[in-house]
Amino acid sequence: MTIIQSVDELEAIYGAPREPSLVKEVDHITDEYAAYIKASPFAALATSGLEGLDCTPRGDRTGFVRMHDRRTLMMPDRRGNNRIDSLRNIVRDPRASLMFLIPGSPTVLRVNGRAEISVDADLLASFAIDAKAPRSVIVLTVEAVYFQCARAINRADLWNPELFVDPASLPSIGTILAAISDGRVGGKDYDAEWPARATNSMW
């Protein structure tokens, strides 16, 4: 196996990027990029901390990431499993990145910057849904914004419903937990109870 050992070796293989790949990156949210953020119900949040890297899915109602101004995004931290891996990372290392997906669109939007966690009462209240406010809001100061080439989504044919996988063909969460824990947690009861538990704790 031949392993690349330097950036020079890498660049010799791939060559220089084309001009559109460079001019697409800006340090603020343009009107065009804002349209993608407002249309997105899903983003992947990448962070870095002492234990390593973390990338977590974030989904909510369309436009859940709020553009406070051209250099600031705000994202509510809704209820989850309380691992708080991403939040723990942000407190110790503010570097963060968001990757926005829009169902049906092959274009992905990426935003890099530095994040902090706000628990301002008025800000939390402004993100409330069904009278339930998030426990914190991630505030991202934007440093770079750019769209990702559509090839990956097109190659994957990601939004083609004919290629959707039947969830029943995959191991259930209860099955995974039971296998990992030697039956201490998970199992059929977990799978049966989870839908109602998730519905009751959505916000």
trRosetta pair geometry for C-beta under 8 A, 3 or more apart (Angstrom, degrees):
i j d omega theta_ij theta_ji phi_ij phi_ji
4 9 5.0 179 -149 103 86 123
4 10 5.3 70 -172 -71 146 84
4 13 7.7 -84 -97 -2 127 141
5 9 6.1 69 48 11 66 151
6 9 4.7 103 60 3 81 100
6 10 7.1 -142 101 -4 48 87
7 10 5.4 -55 -151 37 38 116
7 11 6.1 33 155 -17 71 107
8 11 6.0 -57 -144 39 29 107
8 12 6.4 35 154 -27 63 105
9 12 5.7 -53 -151 29 30 115
9 13 7.0 26 152 -17 61 104
10 13 6.0 -63 -162 33 33 108
10 14 6.4 -5 159 8 70 113
11 14 6.2 -69 -133 53 34 91
11 15 7.1 105 179 -78 64 8
11 16 7.6 34 -166 -73 102 55
12 15 8.0 25 -168 -65 17 50
17 21 4.0 -106 173 82 119 140
17 22 5.9 133 100 -47 123 92
18 21 5.2 99 61 1 69 106
18 22 7.8 -151 100 -2 39 90
19 22 5.9 -68 -155 39 39 105
19 23 5.9 19 162 -10 78 112
20 23 6.1 -60 -129 44 32 99
20 24 6.0 44 169 -37 66 106
21 24 6.5 -47 -148 17 20 115
21 149 7.9 -20 -103 -55 95 112
22 25 6.7 -62 -172 23 38 105
24 146 4.6 90 122 -148 97 101
24 147 5.8 -91 -179 36 133 82
25 144 5.6 -13 -166 -162 106 101
25 145 7.1 152 -149 73 56 41
25 146 4.1 -37 -91 -65 69 130
26 30 6.3 67 58 -35 155 109
26 33 7.8 -145 51 -19 118 148
26 144 7.5 145 78 -148 29 52
26 145 5.6 -26 66 59 78 93
26 146 7.2 140 15 -72 61 77
27 71 7.6 5 141 -111 79 99
27 142 6.9 138 173 125 54 92
27 143 6.1 -37 -142 -173 86 38
27 144 6.2 -35 -103 -87 58 48
27 145 7.4 139 -124 12 9 85
28 70 4.3 14 -174 156 114 106
28 71 5.5 -54 -118 -75 86 76
28 142 6.3 110 -118 99 38 133
28 145 6.9 -66 86 15 18 128
29 33 5.1 -132 -155 90 68 118
29 34 5.2 89 156 -68 111 86
29 37 7.0 -23 -148 -7 132 146
29 67 5.9 -133 100 -135 164 127
29 70 5.1 -157 47 -153 81 56
29 71 7.3 -161 4 -67 89 29
29 73 7.5 115 -54 -62 143 99
29 111 7.8 -2 -85 -112 98 126
29 142 6.2 -167 -37 -58 90 175
29 145 5.8 126 -92 -60 58 168
30 33 4.7 91 50 12 78 100
30 34 6.8 -132 95 -10 40 88
30 145 7.4 -171 5 95 82 138
31 34 5.5 -53 -148 32 30 117
31 35 6.9 39 152 -29 61 97
32 35 5.9 -46 -161 19 33 114
32 36 7.6 29 146 -13 60 98
33 36 5.8 -51 -161 31 44 111
33 37 6.7 42 146 -17 70 103
33 109 6.2 134 -152 -144 85 132
33 145 5.2 59 -164 154 164 134
33 147 7.5 -145 -105 -54 90 89
34 37 5.6 -55 -150 37 39 112
34 38 6.2 36 154 -18 70 107
34 67 5.7 -20 -131 -45 103 167
35 38 5.9 -56 -146 39 29 110
35 39 6.3 21 157 -15 63 113
36 39 5.9 -64 -146 41 29 107
36 40 6.3 34 157 -35 65 110
36 100 6.0 124 143 101 102 141
36 102 6.3 -113 -155 -38 77 135
36 105 7.8 -149 -129 113 94 164
36 107 7.0 -94 -114 110 132 114
36 109 4.3 128 123 -37 145 147
36 147 7.5 164 -51 -98 167 101
37 40 5.9 -57 -148 21 29 115
37 63 7.3 74 131 -127 67 63
37 65 5.6 -91 -172 85 101 113
37 67 6.1 98 101 -52 148 111
37 73 7.2 -124 -150 -118 147 124
37 100 6.1 -115 -102 -91 57 166
37 109 6.7 -103 -62 97 70 156
37 111 7.9 37 -88 -38 118 141
38 62 7.5 43 158 155 54 89
38 63 4.5 8 -157 -107 57 104
38 67 7.6 -54 -62 -4 89 118
39 62 6.5 -30 -161 -166 33 110
39 63 7.1 28 -52 -65 16 81
39 102 5.0 25 115 -125 108 130
39 105 7.7 69 118 -13 136 147
40 43 6.2 68 141 -58 135 90
40 62 7.0 151 81 -146 20 67
40 63 7.3 112 53 -72 56 37
40 64 8.0 -88 99 32 76 80
40 65 7.0 -3 77 25 112 114
40 100 4.2 -65 -105 -169 168 110
40 101 6.4 119 -142 68 108 36
40 102 5.0 -89 -92 -78 74 80
40 109 7.3 -115 -51 40 144 120
41 59 6.0 35 144 -157 80 83
41 60 6.5 -145 -163 72 71 43
41 61 6.5 -66 -126 179 99 17
41 62 4.6 -51 -71 -84 94 59
41 63 7.8 -17 -82 1 61 43
41 64 6.8 74 -138 -4 52 109
41 102 7.9 101 15 -122 70 55
41 103 7.2 -10 36 -7 111 107
42 57 6.9 -25 -161 -166 98 95
42 58 7.0 148 -156 84 50 55
42 59 4.6 -9 -104 -102 80 90
42 100 7.3 130 88 -154 56 55
42 101 4.9 -27 86 60 108 100
42 103 7.8 81 16 -41 122 87
43 57 7.9 147 85 -159 38 51
43 58 4.9 -19 67 66 83 106
43 59 7.8 170 24 -77 55 50
43 65 6.3 39 -14 -39 149 138
43 75 7.4 -91 57 -121 142 147
43 98 4.8 -5 177 -169 133 100
43 99 6.2 152 -161 72 73 43
43 100 4.8 -30 -100 -94 95 62
43 101 7.1 174 -92 14 41 72
44 55 5.6 13 173 -179 110 100
44 56 7.1 158 -158 76 65 31
44 57 5.9 -38 -102 -99 70 53
44 58 7.1 163 -101 17 19 83
44 98 7.2 150 74 -156 48 48
44 99 4.5 -7 51 54 98 103
44 101 7.7 56 -14 -15 91 107
45 55 7.0 168 83 -151 44 51
45 56 5.2 -20 59 60 95 85
45 57 7.9 151 16 -115 80 5
45 58 5.3 57 -20 -20 111 125
45 75 7.7 -173 -84 99 130 160
45 86 5.5 43 112 -138 126 149
45 96 6.6 -15 -170 -171 88 110
45 97 7.5 153 -157 80 44 50
45 98 5.9 -16 -101 -101 65 73
45 138 7.5 45 -133 97 146 174
46 53 7.0 -12 -166 -172 92 102
46 54 7.1 162 -150 88 48 52
46 55 4.6 -12 -98 -101 79 87
46 96 6.7 154 82 -160 58 57
46 97 4.4 -8 56 58 108 99
46 98 7.7 -161 20 -71 77 27
46 99 7.3 50 -13 -10 109 103
47 53 7.4 159 86 -157 45 57
47 54 5.1 -11 61 62 88 100
47 55 7.9 171 20 -80 61 44
47 56 8.0 -8 13 9 103 103
47 85 7.7 162 64 129 124 79
47 86 4.8 131 9 -143 141 72
47 89 3.8 125 136 100 125 142
47 90 5.7 -74 -134 -57 140 75
47 93 7.2 135 178 84 88 98
47 95 7.3 139 -145 91 59 65
47 96 5.1 -14 -95 -108 80 87
47 97 8.0 -170 -67 25 44 67
47 115 7.5 -69 -104 40 109 139
48 52 7.6 -80 -147 157 67 29
48 53 5.4 -28 -105 -104 75 67
48 54 7.4 -178 -84 20 29 76
48 89 6.0 147 75 -169 21 124
48 93 5.1 -69 89 107 82 145
48 95 5.7 -3 34 76 113 111
49 52 7.0 -2 66 50 70 28
49 54 6.8 10 14 -3 107 116
49 85 7.7 -152 23 180 143 72
49 88 6.1 40 -121 113 166 86
49 89 3.3 -116 -46 -114 116 81
49 92 5.4 80 -136 67 93 122
49 93 5.5 -169 -96 24 54 117
50 92 6.3 -38 -24 126 98 158
50 93 8.0 163 -37 -19 62 120
51 54 8.0 46 82 -50 103 108
51 85 7.9 -89 66 -146 134 97
54 85 4.7 -177 -135 138 155 118
54 86 5.6 -150 111 -81 133 66
54 89 5.7 -156 28 -31 127 151
56 85 6.7 149 -55 70 133 111
56 86 5.1 -96 19 -46 137 128
58 64 7.8 -149 146 95 99 133
58 75 6.5 26 165 174 154 136
58 98 7.9 -52 43 -133 135 100
59 64 7.7 106 173 25 30 153
60 64 3.2 89 81 -93 123 162
60 76 7.0 94 -89 59 164 107
60 78 6.3 156 -88 -27 111 141
61 64 5.5 123 60 -68 59 99
61 129 7.4 152 -5 -105 129 145
63 66 7.6 59 159 -86 81 58
64 75 6.9 61 126 -140 89 78
64 76 6.7 -89 176 32 101 100
65 73 5.5 3 172 -175 106 115
65 74 7.1 159 -165 76 59 42
65 75 4.7 -21 -112 -90 83 95
65 98 7.1 103 -116 -172 160 160
65 100 7.5 -105 27 -95 147 118
66 73 6.9 147 77 -162 48 60
66 74 4.5 -20 63 62 102 97
66 75 7.4 -179 20 -73 72 44
66 127 7.8 -122 -17 -92 135 101
67 70 7.7 30 -179 -87 112 29
67 72 7.4 118 -166 86 52 61
67 73 6.0 -34 -102 -104 55 72
67 74 8.0 -170 -75 20 11 79
68 72 4.1 -42 61 101 114 114
68 73 6.9 -174 8 -100 87 16
68 74 5.4 77 -41 -17 110 112
68 139 7.7 4 -8 -141 148 97
69 72 5.0 46 44 33 81 103
70 142 7.6 -103 139 50 53 140
71 141 6.2 10 151 -159 93 70
71 142 4.8 -141 -156 46 52 99
72 139 6.6 -13 -164 -172 101 91
72 140 7.0 150 -155 79 50 54
72 141 6.0 -22 -99 -105 74 56
72 142 6.7 -125 -62 -4 25 93
73 98 7.2 -84 97 11 158 155
73 111 6.6 59 -7 138 152 160
73 113 7.8 145 27 35 106 151
73 139 7.5 162 85 -156 48 45
73 140 4.5 -9 61 58 96 106
73 142 6.4 85 -9 -57 98 103
74 118 7.9 -36 -134 35 107 131
74 123 7.4 -120 -160 -168 145 116
74 127 7.9 -133 136 -70 114 127
74 137 5.4 5 -171 170 99 120
74 138 7.2 155 -156 81 48 52
74 139 5.4 -11 -104 -105 79 70
74 140 7.6 -166 -75 20 32 75
75 98 7.5 161 -43 -99 152 141
75 137 6.8 154 74 -165 36 71
75 138 4.7 -16 62 59 94 101
75 140 7.1 28 2 -9 107 112
76 124 7.9 106 -125 -135 100 59
76 127 4.1 161 -79 171 130 149
76 134 3.8 170 -172 -22 101 153
76 136 7.9 146 -158 92 54 42
76 137 5.4 -40 -101 -107 52 80
76 138 7.9 -158 -75 18 4 77
77 80 7.8 -71 173 -2 84 117
77 87 6.7 36 -121 -71 158 122
77 117 7.8 0 -20 -137 141 105
77 134 5.1 130 60 179 55 127
77 135 6.2 -60 85 59 106 80
77 136 4.7 9 32 69 129 84
77 137 6.7 -154 -1 -91 83 26
77 138 6.1 96 -53 -26 99 94
78 134 5.6 -81 -82 -106 46 105
78 202 7.7 -27 175 158 130 53
78 203 6.4 -77 -146 -135 109 46
79 201 5.3 -120 123 161 153 92
79 202 7.1 131 51 140 119 13
79 203 6.6 90 5 138 113 14
80 83 7.3 -69 120 25 116 82
84 87 4.3 -51 -169 48 93 116
84 88 5.3 102 124 -30 91 93
85 88 5.9 -58 -148 35 25 111
85 89 6.5 25 154 -19 61 107
86 89 5.7 -57 -153 35 31 113
86 90 6.4 31 153 -21 66 105
86 96 8.0 72 -169 -124 99 119
86 138 7.9 -34 133 -88 119 144
87 90 5.7 -51 -146 33 34 112
87 91 6.6 38 155 -23 64 102
87 117 5.8 59 -147 -86 95 148
87 136 6.8 88 -121 72 135 152
87 138 7.7 -125 -98 -83 80 105
88 91 6.0 -52 -154 29 30 113
88 92 6.9 4 157 3 62 111
89 92 6.3 -81 -156 49 31 95
89 93 5.8 -46 177 52 74 96
89 96 8.0 125 111 -87 112 96
90 93 7.2 -85 -119 71 20 53
90 94 6.0 48 -163 -118 67 50
90 96 6.2 5 -102 -61 99 130
90 115 4.8 -62 -139 96 121 114
90 116 6.8 164 161 -112 113 25
90 117 5.9 114 103 -39 133 102
90 138 6.8 -129 -100 -130 170 105
91 117 6.6 -33 -72 11 83 126
94 114 4.2 40 130 -168 117 88
94 115 5.3 -173 -166 52 76 54
94 116 6.2 -16 -125 -65 117 70
95 112 7.9 -9 -166 -171 82 92
95 114 6.2 -38 -88 -105 42 70
95 115 7.8 2 112 15 6 86
96 112 7.6 169 93 -152 44 53
96 113 6.4 -21 66 73 81 66
96 114 6.9 111 22 -133 86 21
96 115 4.0 13 13 -10 144 124
96 138 7.6 -130 149 180 171 127
96 140 6.1 -109 82 -115 123 109
97 110 6.6 -6 -176 -170 107 94
97 111 6.8 164 -157 86 60 50
97 112 4.7 -18 -105 -103 92 72
97 113 7.6 136 -92 22 50 57
98 110 7.2 163 86 -153 54 47
98 111 4.6 -1 55 56 99 100
98 140 6.8 -81 -18 -60 122 175
99 108 6.0 1 -174 175 95 116
99 109 7.4 159 -157 83 47 48
99 110 5.3 -12 -105 -103 74 78
99 111 8.0 -168 -74 24 35 66
99 148 7.5 19 -145 -22 103 142
100 108 6.7 159 75 -166 58 63
100 109 4.3 -7 52 61 113 98
100 110 7.6 -156 18 -72 76 32
100 111 7.4 44 -16 -2 106 104
101 105 7.9 171 -176 66 56 94
101 108 6.1 -22 -93 -116 66 89
102 105 4.0 18 83 32 109 126
102 107 7.3 4 37 71 116 78
103 159 6.2 130 -167 -119 65 119
104 159 5.3 142 -91 -162 35 159
105 153 7.9 1 115 146 50 168
106 150 3.6 56 131 -155 113 114
106 153 4.2 177 -147 86 69 130
106 154 5.3 25 -140 -53 137 86
106 158 8.0 141 -113 36 68 111
106 159 7.9 -113 -73 7 67 123
107 147 5.4 -23 -172 -165 108 122
107 148 7.1 148 -167 61 57 67
107 150 5.4 -48 -76 -81 58 99
107 153 7.6 -90 -31 21 18 149
108 147 6.8 133 76 -166 47 66
108 148 3.8 -15 71 46 103 121
108 150 7.8 155 1 -98 78 53
108 152 7.4 -19 -4 61 136 120
108 153 6.7 161 -37 -40 102 123
109 145 7.3 -3 -176 -168 98 89
109 146 7.7 177 -152 98 61 28
109 147 5.5 -42 -100 -105 64 67
109 148 7.2 -142 -72 3 16 86
110 144 7.8 -7 115 114 94 95
110 145 7.3 169 90 -148 56 45
110 146 5.8 -13 60 66 96 71
110 147 7.4 144 16 -121 78 16
110 148 5.7 82 -21 -46 111 102
111 140 6.9 89 128 131 121 145
111 142 5.9 -61 -167 -123 108 99
111 144 7.2 165 -154 89 43 56
111 145 5.1 -3 -107 -105 79 81
112 142 7.7 92 76 -154 43 59
112 143 5.4 -58 105 66 85 98
112 144 4.4 8 50 54 107 101
112 145 7.8 -156 26 -68 66 42
113 140 4.7 107 75 174 131 92
113 141 5.0 -169 175 86 124 51
113 142 4.6 -86 -75 -112 140 26
113 143 4.4 154 -105 2 65 85
113 144 7.2 -170 -61 27 69 61
114 140 7.3 149 73 -154 31 61
114 141 5.0 -14 60 56 84 104
114 143 6.7 69 -12 -31 82 122
115 138 5.4 -12 -164 -174 125 98
115 139 6.6 144 -155 76 67 47
115 140 4.8 -29 -94 -97 86 72
115 141 7.5 -169 -81 17 34 70
116 138 7.7 154 78 -155 31 55
116 139 5.3 -21 63 62 80 100
116 141 7.9 34 2 -13 97 101
117 136 5.0 -1 -174 176 104 135
117 137 7.3 146 -159 72 56 42
117 138 6.1 -32 -101 -101 68 59
117 139 7.4 172 -96 16 17 83
118 123 5.6 -4 124 81 131 157
118 124 8.0 -155 117 -52 89 82
118 136 6.6 146 73 -166 43 78
118 137 4.8 -25 64 64 98 95
118 138 7.9 173 20 -91 79 11
118 139 5.3 54 -14 -21 116 122
119 124 6.6 12 -161 -50 49 128
119 135 7.3 -24 -119 159 100 59
119 136 5.3 -49 -82 -109 80 81
119 137 7.7 165 -81 19 34 76
120 123 4.0 66 78 13 107 113
120 124 6.6 178 84 -13 52 84
120 137 7.6 -47 40 33 86 122
121 124 5.8 -55 -146 36 29 111
121 125 6.3 29 156 -19 64 108
122 125 5.7 -55 -148 36 31 113
122 126 6.5 37 153 -27 63 104
123 126 5.7 -52 -153 27 33 114
123 127 7.2 18 154 -8 62 105
123 137 5.4 -103 139 19 118 150
124 127 6.2 -71 -162 40 34 103
124 128 7.4 61 142 -56 64 85
124 133 4.3 74 152 166 92 131
124 134 6.0 -133 -145 64 85 70
124 135 7.5 -3 -134 -148 130 11
124 136 7.4 -50 -96 -104 108 20
124 137 6.4 -150 -86 -27 63 108
125 128 5.5 -19 -161 -23 45 118
125 133 5.4 -51 -91 -94 39 140
127 133 6.2 94 74 -147 81 75
127 134 5.4 -25 103 9 131 108
127 137 6.3 156 -12 -90 152 117
128 131 6.0 2 168 -143 126 19
128 132 6.0 154 -155 70 83 28
128 133 4.2 -47 -85 -78 90 72
128 134 7.9 -145 -86 -4 48 62
129 132 6.1 -31 69 59 62 84
129 203 4.8 -133 79 -127 104 143
130 203 5.4 143 46 42 113 159
132 203 4.1 122 78 122 133 111
134 137 6.2 111 81 -70 131 70
142 145 6.1 -2 -169 -46 126 105
148 152 7.1 -28 142 25 120 125
149 152 7.1 102 90 -4 83 87
150 153 5.6 -61 -165 47 66 108
150 154 5.4 62 140 -23 89 111
151 154 5.6 -65 -143 44 30 109
151 155 5.8 32 161 -23 70 107
152 155 5.9 -52 -143 34 26 109
152 156 6.3 17 158 -10 61 111
153 156 5.9 -62 -148 44 28 106
153 158 4.9 -68 -155 12 75 127
153 159 7.4 21 178 -11 107 96
154 157 7.1 23 -175 -73 36 51
157 160 4.4 -13 160 1 100 131
157 163 5.6 94 108 4 115 159
160 163 4.5 55 89 13 106 110
160 164 7.7 -154 100 -34 58 71
161 164 5.3 -18 -157 -15 51 118
165 169 6.2 -113 178 56 91 122
165 170 6.8 56 143 -34 128 116
166 169 4.6 87 76 -11 94 106
167 170 6.0 -64 -162 36 47 106
171 175 4.4 -127 -173 91 92 131
171 176 5.4 113 125 -57 122 84
171 179 7.7 -29 -171 -3 147 141
172 175 4.5 101 54 3 76 103
172 176 7.1 -139 97 -5 43 85
172 191 4.9 12 155 -102 147 133
173 176 5.6 -52 -148 35 35 113
173 177 6.3 32 155 -17 67 106
173 186 7.1 -140 131 -131 64 103
173 190 7.0 -114 102 127 91 118
173 191 6.7 151 58 -93 80 81
173 194 6.7 88 65 -80 132 169
174 177 5.9 -55 -145 38 30 109
174 178 6.2 29 157 -19 65 109
174 186 4.4 146 -161 -174 53 80
174 187 5.1 -66 175 69 108 16
174 188 6.1 132 134 -72 152 19
174 189 7.4 160 -140 56 140 45
174 190 3.8 159 -109 74 103 107
174 191 3.7 -89 -5 -40 138 92
174 194 7.4 -142 -51 -22 102 130
175 178 5.9 -57 -145 37 27 110
175 179 6.3 26 157 -19 63 108
175 186 6.9 -146 -16 164 8 126
175 187 7.7 79 -81 -107 41 28
175 191 7.6 26 -23 -55 75 131
176 179 5.9 -60 -150 36 27 109
176 180 6.3 18 158 -13 65 111
176 186 6.8 -141 71 -133 52 151
177 180 6.0 -62 -145 41 29 106
177 181 5.8 -2 167 6 68 118
177 185 5.0 -73 160 106 120 91
177 186 2.7 167 86 -68 106 129
177 187 7.5 -85 82 -14 101 52
177 190 6.3 -54 57 97 142 172
178 181 6.4 -71 -133 52 22 92
178 182 8.0 -76 175 105 54 7
178 183 5.3 27 -162 -100 86 48
178 185 7.1 -136 -82 90 52 45
178 186 3.8 -131 -44 93 71 119
178 187 4.6 97 -79 -63 132 67
178 190 7.7 -169 -47 21 98 136
179 186 7.7 -57 9 90 57 158
180 186 7.8 96 41 -11 89 150
181 184 4.1 -101 152 44 115 96
181 185 4.8 39 55 33 169 83
181 186 6.4 147 35 9 122 113
183 186 7.7 -111 -133 62 32 94
183 187 6.9 51 -144 -63 69 117
185 190 7.0 77 165 -75 71 144
186 190 4.7 -77 -146 17 36 157
186 191 8.0 42 -172 -35 71 81
187 190 5.4 109 56 7 58 102
187 191 7.4 -115 113 -1 36 92
188 191 5.6 -55 -150 38 37 111
188 192 6.2 35 154 -21 69 108
189 192 5.7 -56 -146 37 32 111
189 193 6.2 19 160 -11 67 113
190 193 6.2 -67 -145 42 25 102
190 194 6.1 39 158 -44 64 106
191 194 5.9 -44 -143 11 27 118
193 196 6.4 -70 -169 46 51 103
193 197 5.7 45 145 -22 83 117
194 197 5.5 -65 -142 42 33 111
194 198 5.9 32 164 -22 72 107
195 198 5.9 -57 -146 36 27 108
195 199 6.3 26 157 -19 63 108
196 199 5.7 -54 -147 36 32 112
196 200 6.3 24 158 -14 65 111
197 200 6.0 -63 -148 41 28 107
197 201 6.3 -7 163 9 65 116
198 201 6.3 -80 -143 53 26 89
198 202 6.6 60 156 -74 65 75
199 202 6.1 -13 -154 -38 30 110
